[in-house]
């Protein structure tokens, strides 16, 4: 039996960024993202199997909190 995924919002369908894509987007070294993830200070990541992916909405929300501090 295969479970179907009911997606109702367009944000759910947005593509996910890899760590490399996020590093390029933020213009920071890849090692910085690894450090932020380890410390829990970076944007929220999602585990997809053994891979980490990032939603653009989560990254933008994190950037807003960075601008506020």
N, C-alpha and C positions, 0 to 999 in steps of 0.2 A: 504494500500500500504506500503510495507516494502522497505526502502532505502537500497541499497547495498553499501558496503564499498569497494572501489577500493584501495587496498594496493599495492604499486609498489616497495617499498624498504624493505630490510630485517630488517633495523633498526625500521621500523614501526611495525614489527611483534615481536620485542623483548618483553620479559615479563616485566611487571612493578613491582617495588619493593614497598612493604608496608613501612610505617614509621618504624615499628619494624625491618624489614629486613634491611632498610637503617641504622638504629642505630647500628645494629650488624655489618654491612659491614664497617661503619666508626669507629666502636668501641667507640661510644659516648653514653651517657645516652639518653633515649627517651625524657626526658624533655629538653635536649639541642636542639634537632631537633624542638620541639614545640616552643622554644624561637627563634630560627633562623627563623622559618617560620613566626612568629608573627612580628619580626623585618624586615623581607625581606632580610636577609643576608645569608640564606642557599641555598642549591640547589633548582632549579626550580621544583616545584611540579605541578601535574595535578589533578584537581578535577574530580573524576569519581563518579557522584552522590554526596553523602555526604562524600565520602572517598577521601583521598589524596594518590596519587601514584607518583612514581618517575621513570623516564627513566634512564637507566644506562648511556646513552650518555650525558644527562644533568648533572648527578652527576659527571662524569669524566671531563666535561668541567668546572664545578664549582671547582673541585679539582685543575685543572690547574691554574685557576685564584688565588686560595689560595696559590699555590706554587710560583706564580709570585710576590706576595706582601710581 
